[in-house]
């Protein structure tokens, strides 16, 4: 799990364009024994457009808690 989240963060850093819209919610990810809120800009087909200032499509399994986004946008 930790390695998958690391891959996500690396890909967030090198992919995508910066978003000019505010995030709709945030999901929690565990990185190096710390929990971080990752901003989510769009939810579609069980995937999240996440990250800031760069974003990438991320699967739900990459997060430890998606309840905030799931509650707001079914």
Buried (B, 14 or more C-beta within 10 A) or exposed (E): EEEEBEEBBEBBEEEBEEBEEEBBBBBBBBBEEEEBEBBBBBBEEEBBBBBBEBBBBBEEEBBBBBEBBEEEEE
